[in-house]
Amino acid sequence: MKNRRSVLCKLSALALGAGGLAALLPRQALAQAAANPGRTTDRQAYNWLERKDVRQFLAEVSRKHQLPMEWLEKQFRAVGIQPRALLLINPPPPGPDEPPRKRSWIKYLSQHADAIRVQEGREFLKRYQKTFDQTSRQSGVPASVIAAIIGVETRYGKFTGRFPTLETLTTLAFESPRRADFFRSELEALLIMGHQGVIDLPSVQGSFAGALGIPQFMPSSWRNFALGAGESAKPDLLASFDDAIVSVGNFLKRHGWKAGEPSHSPAIISAKSDPTRFVAPKLEPIHTVLELQKAGIEQQIKRFTLSSAASLIDLPEADDTVQYWIAGHNFFVITQYNRSFMYAAAVLTLSEQLSA
């Protein structure tokens, strides 16, 4: 067995980050990935089957799911390493001469809910109106919310990713310093899907995080929440827009979407109020609208009753100002799709524009 350190090495001190965060990468591959940010992938050859941890993982997957070990090893013989995906998942902190990176809600929104996406979304809703209507009736989720998620994720199926998914998830599962257990579980789900013929394992491509298809489902979400719009037992999220629409509606329904309930209202903050006390610490509302009102925080648009469960979410700007929304249960359901306040806020803003 090759000495792993001769193939993989720690990132430079710049890439260690706060808390000693280190991603292990071939040094040349890291340099190429950092120097060419416009490229989608930057594959490097690598023999995963020489690693004890990989073989242990494959043996466990084989045992748990009755997948032939010979088949699993065959899939991995041609799998390389994806340093670009690893770099995107674990971006290095700013250098000593660089200003700190600041999030901007306005910039984020302009990237995910621009005029083109609104126009294309309205056309998308019309083109698949029958499926949207049926899905909304069955799930309780408005068609505009389902369309907005697909719009934010892939611009209605136009950009689904070009990273080889097996290679990407393998890299993240065994080399990412963060969320390695999560990526290993997603790799496990992907291998099951490949053996079942749901996807073509060697050729399937997706995002740098391993998300797949028109709605960008992770493999576990595909297995747990994907539905076919017709009678097919194998939903096709790579090519079927009808299946993607039905599956997004089912995902939100299964995560607790409450039909007819509001999701949010922009907040009006009184000068004497401290809104930071009421920002949701977890992905759920833990206050009530009445509590917020007593603290000097009002709804700009009166959507919630005083007894409604709600907390604030913060949307910061690069100039250190912050917008606040009062967010209810359905807002936090959307964060189950992507654990970001900005993401859910962009989806709901786009949804409002699509339905205007």
Helices and strands as residue ranges (DSSP letters): H 4-7, E 9-10, H 13-16, G 18-20, E 24-25, H 27-35, G 48-50, H 52-65, H 69-76, H 83-89, H 105-112, H 115-127, H 129-139, H 143-154, E 163-164, H 165-175, H 180-196, E 205-206, H 219-225, H 241-254, E 264-269, G 275-278, E 287-288, H 289-294, E 297-299, E 309-316, E 322-327, H 329-334, H 341-355
